[in-house]
Amino acid sequence: MSEKSQNGFFSFLNKKPTTTTKDQEESFFYEQIAAMVGAGSWRIDFINKKSFIDDQMRNILETPENYTPSLKHTLHFFDMEYHDVVVNSFNQLSSGTPSFDKVIKMVTYTNKTFWAHAISKPIQDKKGKVIGLRGVVVNVDKEKERELMLEKAIETVEANNSRLFTFADYVSHNIKSHVNNLELTSQLVDVTKLPQDQKELFNNYKEIAESLNGTVARLKEVVSIQNRAAQPLEAINLEEAFERAKTKLRTLIEQEEAYLYCDFSEVPTIEYNPSFLDNILFTLIKNGIINKSPARKPEIKAYCLENKKKLSLIIEDNGKGHDLDRNKDQLFHMTRSSDNNENSQSVGLFIVKNEIEALGGKIEVTSKLGYGTKFIITL
């Protein structure tokens, strides 16, 4: 066999796949990807004054097989609300604007509207002159409809919440006026001049008025949470906030001989709503002291940890604990039966939970009967 024949034979064996084969493989790959995501492509050639759309784009637009794309018919495929957007983007891209990337409403050849994610870019020659445009359209109708439904649901909830808060504010304001009148009237009565049976009746009247006054005050506090949550956050020294809570509870602390300590060395300062934080510390510390174990003196500790850029404020006590298997859902409930007890902390815990959640945080609790309770607040 001659060297020439050998070279020809081996060159045939060593011959690489043709460019056509490679292009076919790439074409198949991109066609499958486009079909999976519902994407179609288009192109406009300014030099030859022609427009092109691929098969997937034809499917998206529901065009006939013999349809020939034309630039002058382009606006027919867009909802009238977006005609100005399309024209402006076309002019900007033709002038060299790098890209267009928006979700817009389009219309098929059969006059069906759908939402599409449109991405367009200019085609430039070696000198940087724009010689055409090209782009991709992805049908996102289902995703956009879900988004719009969610937005509508959120708007409805916000509107209902607004009406609810307005009504609650109106009710609490008006009831407060009547309660004040009841209390003022009770102060004008000389109890010493009343018969014994009327004294007892009047004392019940005073207790009811005072209890109602407290209920209205708590209602106003709950109603005001959303408004106060919108206030700017401030840098707060946790140890100073802890000391403020201790000062407010000094009488109770001394009475129960409670021991309180804190360690905020890991996270000494946080960005938070000052009034919310003061109430959170006050309520949880008071809760720990009031729910003390009969077997030992109350002990409260507070600290703040950082894990994966998330802050957790933790308040622990060694009190009698809670049976969370039975009462976890009721712990932060405002209408627990124990609310009749003047020492009940359920309303306070309800307010604390709402304050924390109003700022996007959450509160969790772990507890065991006879061992104490731990509140974990994710800020």
C-alpha positions in Angstrom: 0.0 0.0 0.0 1.4 3.4 -0.9 2.2 6.0 1.6 -0.4 8.2 -0.1 -3.1 5.5 0.2 -2.2 4.9 3.8 -2.4 8.6 4.6 -5.7 8.7 2.9 -7.1 5.7 4.8 -5.8 6.8 8.2 -6.9 10.3 7.6 -10.4 9.0 7.0 -10.3 7.1 10.3 -9.0 10.1 12.1 -11.4 12.4 10.5 -13.3 14.6 13.1 -17.1 15.1 13.0 -18.1 17.7 10.5 -19.2 21.1 11.6 -22.7 20.2 10.3 -22.9 17.3 12.7 -21.8 19.4 15.6 -24.3 22.1 14.7 -27.0 19.5 14.5 -26.2 18.3 18.0 -26.2 21.8 19.4 -29.4 22.6 17.6 -31.1 19.5 19.0 -29.8 20.4 22.5 -31.1 23.9 22.4 -34.4 22.9 20.8 -35.1 20.5 23.6 -34.2 23.0 26.3 -36.4 25.6 24.7 -39.3 23.2 24.5 -38.9 22.2 28.2 -39.0 25.8 29.4 -41.5 27.1 26.8 -39.0 29.5 25.2 -39.0 30.7 21.6 -36.5 32.9 19.8 -36.8 35.6 17.1 -34.4 37.7 15.1 -34.7 40.9 12.9 -32.1 41.5 10.2 -31.9 45.2 9.4 -29.5 44.7 6.5 -31.7 42.4 4.5 -34.9 43.7 6.1 -36.2 40.3 7.2 -37.6 38.8 10.4 -37.3 35.2 11.6 -38.9 33.1 14.3 -38.1 29.5 15.3 -40.5 26.6 15.6 -40.9 27.0 19.4 -41.8 30.7 18.9 -44.4 29.7 16.3 -45.9 27.3 18.9 -46.0 30.0 21.5 -47.7 32.5 19.1 -49.9 29.8 17.6 -49.1 30.9 14.1 -50.1 28.9 11.0 -47.3 26.9 9.3 -47.2 29.2 6.3 -47.0 32.4 8.4 -44.2 34.7 7.4 -43.1 37.1 10.2 -43.0 40.7 9.4 -41.8 43.7 11.4 -44.9 45.7 10.5 -47.1 43.1 12.1 -45.1 42.8 15.3 -47.3 45.0 17.5 -50.2 42.6 16.8 -48.6 40.1 19.1 -48.5 42.5 22.1 -51.4 43.6 24.3 -52.3 47.3 23.6 -51.3 48.3 27.1 -47.7 47.4 26.2 -47.5 48.9 22.7 -45.6 52.0 23.9 -43.2 49.8 25.9 -42.4 47.7 22.8 -42.0 50.7 20.5 -39.7 52.5 23.0 -37.6 49.4 23.6 -37.3 48.7 19.9 -36.0 52.3 19.4 -33.6 52.0 22.3 -32.2 48.6 21.2 -31.8 49.9 17.7 -29.7 52.8 19.1 -27.5 50.4 21.0 -29.1 50.0 24.4 -27.5 46.7 25.8 -30.7 44.8 26.6 -34.4 44.7 27.3 -35.7 42.3 30.1 -39.3 42.5 31.2 -42.4 40.5 31.8 -45.1 41.8 29.4 -48.5 40.7 28.2 -48.6 39.2 24.7 -51.3 38.1 22.3 -51.2 34.9 20.1 -52.2 34.8 16.4 -55.5 33.3 17.6 -56.0 36.3 19.9 -55.3 34.6 23.2 -53.5 36.7 25.8 -50.6 35.4 27.9 -47.8 36.7 30.1 -44.3 36.4 28.7 -40.8 37.0 29.9 -39.1 38.9 27.0 -35.4 39.4 26.7 -33.9 41.3 23.7 -30.5 42.4 22.6 -29.0 44.3 19.6 -26.9 42.5 17.0 -23.7 44.5 16.2 -21.1 44.2 13.4 -17.4 44.4 14.0 -17.6 48.2 14.1 -20.3 48.3 16.7 -23.0 49.3 14.4 -26.5 47.8 15.2 -27.4 45.5 12.2 -30.3 43.7 13.8 -32.1 42.6 17.0 -32.6 39.2 18.6 -34.5 37.9 21.6 -36.1 35.1 23.5 -39.7 34.9 24.7 -40.7 32.5 27.6 -44.3 31.8 28.3 -44.7 32.5 32.1 -48.5 32.8 32.1 -49.1 30.3 34.9 -46.4 31.8 37.1 -47.6 35.4 36.5 -51.2 34.5 37.2 -50.2 32.9 40.5 -48.3 36.0 41.3 -51.2 38.3 40.5 -53.6 36.1 42.6 -51.1 36.2 45.5 -50.9 40.0 45.2 -54.6 40.3 45.2 -54.9 38.0 48.2 -52.3 40.1 50.1 -54.2 43.3 49.2 -57.4 41.7 50.4 -55.8 40.7 53.7 -54.2 44.1 54.2 -57.5 45.8 53.5 -59.3 43.5 55.9 -56.6 44.1 58.5 -56.9 47.8 58.1 -60.6 47.8 58.5 -60.2 45.5 61.6 -57.7 47.8 63.2 -59.8 50.8 62.5 -62.8 49.1 64.0 -60.8 47.9 67.0 -59.4 51.4 67.5 -62.9 52.9 67.3 -64.3 50.4 69.8 -61.5 50.7 72.3 -61.7 54.5 72.2 -65.4 54.6 72.8 -65.4 51.9 75.4 -62.5 53.7 77.2 -64.7 56.8 77.5 -67.5 54.8 79.1 -65.1 53.0 81.4 -63.6 56.3 82.5 -67.1 57.5 83.3 -67.8 54.4 85.4 -64.6 54.8 87.3 -65.2 58.5 87.9 -68.7 57.8 89.1 -67.4 55.1 91.5 -65.0 57.6 93.0 -67.8 60.1 93.8 -69.8 57.5 95.8 -69.2 57.6 99.6 -69.1 53.9 100.3 -69.2 54.4 104.1 -72.8 55.7 103.9 -74.0 52.6 102.0 -75.7 49.6 103.7 -73.6 46.5 104.0 -75.3 44.6 101.1 -74.9 47.7 98.8 -71.2 48.0 99.8 -70.6 44.5 98.6 -72.5 45.2 95.4 -70.6 48.4 94.8 -67.3 46.7 95.4 -68.2 44.2 92.7 -69.1 47.2 90.5 -65.7 48.7 91.1 -63.8 45.5 90.3 -65.8 45.1 87.1 -64.9 48.7 86.0 -61.2 48.2 86.8 -61.1 44.9 85.0 -62.9 46.4 82.0 -60.4 49.3 82.0 -57.5 46.9 82.0 -59.0 44.9 79.1 -59.5 48.1 77.0 -56.0 49.2 77.7 -54.7 45.9 76.5 -56.9 46.1 73.4 -55.5 49.5 72.5 -52.0 48.2 73.0 -52.7 45.3 70.5 -54.2 47.7 68.0 -51.2 50.0 68.2 -48.6 47.3 67.5 -48.8 47.5 63.7 -48.4 51.3 63.8 -45.5 51.1 66.2 -43.8 48.4 64.1 -43.4 50.9 61.3 -41.2 53.1 63.4 -37.5 53.2 62.5 -35.3 50.6 64.3 -32.7 51.8 66.7 -29.4 50.4 68.0 -30.2 49.1 71.5 -27.7 48.0 74.2 -29.2 44.7 75.5 -27.7 44.9 78.9 -29.1 48.4 79.5 -32.5 47.2 78.3 -32.3 44.3 80.7 -31.5 46.6 83.6 -34.5 48.8 82.7 -36.8 45.7 82.9 -35.2 44.9 86.3 -35.9 48.4 87.6 -39.5 48.2 86.6 -39.8 44.8 88.4 -37.7 45.7 91.4 -40.6 45.3 93.9 -41.6 41.9 92.5 -37.9 40.7 92.4 -37.3 41.7 96.0 -40.6 40.2 97.1 -39.9 36.8 95.5 -36.1 37.0 96.2 -35.5 36.3 92.5 -32.0 36.1 91.0 -31.5 37.7 87.6 -28.4 37.8 85.4 -27.5 38.3 81.8 -24.7 37.7 79.4 -24.8 39.7 76.2 -21.0 39.6 75.5 -21.5 37.7 72.1 -24.1 40.2 70.9 -24.1 43.3 73.0 -26.2 45.5 70.6 -29.1 44.9 68.3 -31.2 46.9 65.9 -34.8 46.8 67.2 -37.9 48.7 68.2 -37.1 50.1 71.7 -40.6 49.9 73.1 -41.1 46.4 71.8 -37.8 45.1 73.3 -38.5 46.7 76.7 -41.9 45.0 76.8 -40.5 41.7 75.7 -37.9 41.6 78.4 -40.3 42.9 81.0 -43.1 40.4 80.2 -40.8 37.3 79.9 -38.9 38.1 83.1 -42.1 38.8 85.0 -43.6 35.6 83.6 -40.6 33.6 84.9 -40.9 35.1 88.4 -44.7 34.7 88.7 -44.6 31.1 87.4 -42.0 30.2 90.0 -41.5 26.6 91.3 -42.7 26.1 94.9 -39.5 24.1 95.5 -37.0 27.0 94.7 -36.5 30.7 94.4 -36.9 32.2 90.9 -33.9 32.4 88.7 -33.9 34.2 85.3 -31.1 34.4 82.8 -30.9 36.2 79.4 -28.4 36.0 76.6 -28.2 36.6 72.8 -26.5 34.3 70.3 -25.6 34.7 66.6 -25.8 31.7 64.3 -25.5 31.9 60.5 -26.1 35.7 60.7 -29.4 35.1 62.6 -29.8 36.5 66.1 -31.6 34.7 68.9 -32.5 36.4 72.2 -33.1 33.8 74.9 -34.8 34.2 78.2 -34.7 31.1 80.6 -36.3 30.5 84.0 -36.3 27.7 86.5 -40.0 27.9 87.2 -42.7 25.3 87.4 -42.8 25.0 83.5 -45.6 24.2 81.2 -47.1 21.0 79.7 -46.6 21.9 76.1 -48.1 18.7 74.8 -51.5 19.9 76.1 -51.2 23.7 76.3 -48.6 24.8 73.7 -51.3 26.3 71.4 -52.8 28.2 74.4 -49.7 29.6 75.8 -49.8 32.8 73.7 -53.6 32.8 73.4 -55.3 35.9 74.7 -58.5 34.2 75.8 -57.1 31.5 78.2 -59.4 30.8 81.1 -56.7 31.8 83.5 -57.0 35.4 82.3 -59.4 36.0 85.3 -56.3 35.6 87.5 -54.7 39.0 88.1 -51.3 37.4 87.8 -52.0 35.8 84.5 -49.4 36.5 81.8 -51.3 35.1 78.8 -52.3 38.6 77.5 -48.8 39.8 78.0 -47.4 36.8 76.1 -50.0 37.4 73.4 -48.8 41.0 72.9 -45.1 39.9 73.0 -45.8 37.4 70.2 -47.5 40.0 68.1 -44.7 42.5 68.6 -42.1 40.0 67.6 -44.0 38.8 64.5 -44.8 42.4 63.5 -41.0 42.9 63.0 -40.7 39.7 61.0 -39.3 37.5 63.9 -40.7 34.5 65.7 -40.9 33.2 69.2 -40.5 29.6 70.2 -40.8 28.0 73.6 -39.4 24.8 75.2 -40.5 23.8 78.6 -40.9 20.8 81.0 -43.1 20.6 84.0 -41.1 21.1 87.2 -37.9 22.3 85.4 -38.6 25.7 83.8 -39.2 27.4 80.5 -37.0 28.8 77.7 -38.2 31.4 75.3 -36.2 31.7 72.1 -36.8 34.8 70.0 -35.5 34.9 66.5 -35.0 38.6 65.7 
